[in-house]
Amino acid sequence: MTKTWFITGTSSGLGRLMVEKLLARGDTVAATLRKEGSLDDLKAQYGERLWIGHLDVTDTAMIRKVIDSAFSQLGRIDVIVNNAGYGLFGAAEEVSDAQIDRQIATNLTGSIQLIRAVLPYLRAQGGGRIVQVSSEGGQTAYPNFSLYHATKWGIEGFVESVAKEVAPFGIDCLIVEPGPTETQFAVGLDHARPLACYDNTPAGEIRRMLTSGTFEVKGDAARTVDAMIATADGEKPPFRLALGSTAYASVSQVLTERLRSLEEQKEVTFSADRAS
Ligand SMILES: NC(=O)c1ccc[n+]([C@@H]2O[C@H](COP(=O)([O-])OP(=O)(O)OC[C@H]3O[C@@H](n4cnc5c(N)ncnc54)[C@H](OP(=O)(O)O)[C@@H]3O)[C@@H](O)[C@H]2O)c1
């Protein structure tokens, strides 16, 4: 049976590929973007099955307007994909206040407000699925990506809580966590002005890897999107889906370490209970 999807950030990368693949298999897609014209080729090919909306996810009023018009024009929407996002690159004291505000407004507040805007519609139609594109960086942390991590860890906490609130309405959530994947992500990075004091630190090392092109990107965008769609199609998808061997290795390592550390402190942890 065909489905209807709503996807943000579809001018390039994972979002664009997802639109292409869903249309090619016969689904209907409401695709939103900032760059007018980016999907004109697909519109010419698929006509009515592609609904295009202009949306900058940092504009909450615009989110509500686009969601209202997508549901009123398309009726039921089965899957909402919160995909729009980008990375801010720089050590915490290198990035500017304005860069921080934009990163949080896009990746965190944008995703939160989109979910808040769709929930009344999903409840009214008796259910639906929310796919939140996070990152392996929603569970791990590299130097120079602290603000990006803050948004991805933040959205994971938000979605995990909301999933429990809305399960009784037949709404479920899937958090997707790709590792480094070949899209426009590296091109779209917002770079902070470097401070020389970080040159000989892990942050400086990551910067050199990025600028010299030695930062390893193993993820294939098309295969990542195939896995996202196949999992989102499932009757009972997992709550989190790590994608790519890099994501698997890093998430596995941090979870193992976190559990080991928790167990090691068990006595101290329990000592904080009220004496009964
Ligand atoms: N590629 C990776 O290595 C990787 C790994 C883990 C997670 N992710 C996540 O995957 C998602 C998609 O990224 P991608 O890899 O496909 O990169 P991409 O090719 O750069 O695509 C990002 C998309 O987000 C859109 N976008 C950015 N800011 C926006 C805003 N304020 N409002 C609306 N749209 C906005 C961009 O639109 P414009 O063209 O208008 O800028 C573009 O369509 C992001 O959430 C990213 O954090 C990527």
The ligand as an SDF file (V2000), in Angstrom:
LIG
                    3D

 48 52  0  0  0  0  0  0  0  0999 V2000
   25.8790   13.5090    6.2570 N   0  0  0  0  0  0  0  0  0  0  0  0
   26.2680   13.1480    7.4610 C   0  0  0  0  0  0  0  0  0  0  0  0
   27.4460   12.8150    7.6990 O   0  0  0  0  0  0  0  0  0  0  0  0
   25.2690   13.0960    8.5770 C   0  0  0  0  0  0  0  0  0  0  0  0
   25.5450   12.2630    9.6770 C   0  0  0  0  0  0  0  0  0  0  0  0
   24.6290   12.2240   10.7130 C   0  0  0  0  0  0  0  0  0  0  0  0
   23.4650   12.9580   10.6560 C   0  0  0  0  0  0  0  0  0  0  0  0
   23.2280   13.7690    9.5740 N   0  0  0  0  0  0  0  0  0  0  0  0
   21.9830   14.5520    9.5770 C   0  0  0  0  0  0  0  0  0  0  0  0
   21.2660   14.2900    8.3880 O   0  0  0  0  0  0  0  0  0  0  0  0
   20.3940   15.3930    8.1080 C   0  0  0  0  0  0  0  0  0  0  0  0
   20.4870   15.7370    6.6340 C   0  0  0  0  0  0  0  0  0  0  0  0
   21.7870   16.1930    6.3450 O   0  0  0  0  0  0  0  0  0  0  0  0
   22.5840   15.7490    5.0330 P   0  0  0  0  0  0  0  0  0  0  0  0
   23.7060   14.9060    5.4530 O   0  0  0  0  0  0  0  0  0  0  0  0
   21.6450   15.2340    4.0160 O   0  0  0  0  0  0  0  0  0  0  0  0
   23.2390   17.1560    4.6090 O   0  0  0  0  0  0  0  0  0  0  0  0
   22.8680   18.1780    3.4280 P   0  0  0  0  0  0  0  0  0  0  0  0
   23.0580   17.5350    2.1170 O   0  0  0  0  0  0  0  0  0  0  0  0
   23.6520   19.4000    3.7470 O   0  0  0  0  0  0  0  0  0  0  0  0
   21.3130   18.4580    3.6250 O   0  0  0  0  0  0  0  0  0  0  0  0
   20.8410   19.2470    4.6800 C   0  0  0  0  0  0  0  0  0  0  0  0
   19.4760   19.7780    4.3280 C   0  0  0  0  0  0  0  0  0  0  0  0
   18.9860   20.5190    5.4670 O   0  0  0  0  0  0  0  0  0  0  0  0
   18.5060   21.7590    4.9600 C   0  0  0  0  0  0  0  0  0  0  0  0
   18.5090   22.8180    5.9530 N   0  0  0  0  0  0  0  0  0  0  0  0
   19.5380   23.3290    6.6700 C   0  0  0  0  0  0  0  0  0  0  0  0
   19.1170   24.3410    7.4460 N   0  0  0  0  0  0  0  0  0  0  0  0
   17.7850   24.4790    7.2130 C   0  0  0  0  0  0  0  0  0  0  0  0
   16.7700   25.3440    7.6890 C   0  0  0  0  0  0  0  0  0  0  0  0
   17.0280   26.3320    8.5820 N   0  0  0  0  0  0  0  0  0  0  0  0
   15.5090   25.1850    7.2270 N   0  0  0  0  0  0  0  0  0  0  0  0
   15.2160   24.2300    6.3330 C   0  0  0  0  0  0  0  0  0  0  0  0
   16.1260   23.3940    5.8150 N   0  0  0  0  0  0  0  0  0  0  0  0
   17.3880   23.5190    6.2590 C   0  0  0  0  0  0  0  0  0  0  0  0
   19.4130   22.0850    3.7870 C   0  0  0  0  0  0  0  0  0  0  0  0
   18.7720   23.0580    2.9750 O   0  0  0  0  0  0  0  0  0  0  0  0
   19.5820   24.1940    2.1360 P   0  0  0  0  0  0  0  0  0  0  0  0
   20.0350   23.5060    0.8830 O   0  0  0  0  0  0  0  0  0  0  0  0
   18.5810   25.2590    1.9390 O   0  0  0  0  0  0  0  0  0  0  0  0
   20.7530   24.6140    3.0120 O   0  0  0  0  0  0  0  0  0  0  0  0
   19.4950   20.7100    3.1300 C   0  0  0  0  0  0  0  0  0  0  0  0
   18.3520   20.4660    2.3520 O   0  0  0  0  0  0  0  0  0  0  0  0
   20.8160   16.5160    9.0680 C   0  0  0  0  0  0  0  0  0  0  0  0
   19.8930   16.5960   10.1380 O   0  0  0  0  0  0  0  0  0  0  0  0
   22.1830   16.0540    9.5760 C   0  0  0  0  0  0  0  0  0  0  0  0
   22.4670   16.5500   10.8610 O   0  0  0  0  0  0  0  0  0  0  0  0
   24.0980   13.8410    8.5320 C   0  0  0  0  0  0  0  0  0  0  0  0
  1  2  1  0
  2  3  2  0
  2  4  1  0
  4  5  1  0
  4 48  2  0
  5  6  2  0
  6  7  1  0
  7  8  2  0
  8  9  1  0
  8 48  1  0
  9 10  1  0
  9 46  1  0
 10 11  1  0
 11 12  1  0
 11 44  1  0
 12 13  1  0
 13 14  1  0
 14 15  2  0
 14 16  1  0
 14 17  1  0
 17 18  1  0
 18 19  2  0
 18 20  1  0
 18 21  1  0
 21 22  1  0
 22 23  1  0
 23 24  1  0
 23 42  1  0
 24 25  1  0
 25 26  1  0
 25 36  1  0
 26 27  1  0
 26 35  1  0
 27 28  2  0
 28 29  1  0
 29 30  1  0
 29 35  2  0
 30 31  1  0
 30 32  2  0
 32 33  1  0
 33 34  2  0
 34 35  1  0
 36 37  1  0
 36 42  1  0
 37 38  1  0
 38 39  2  0
 38 40  1  0
 38 41  1  0
 42 43  1  0
 44 45  1  0
 44 46  1  0
 46 47  1  0
M  CHG  2   8   1  16  -1
M  END
$$$$
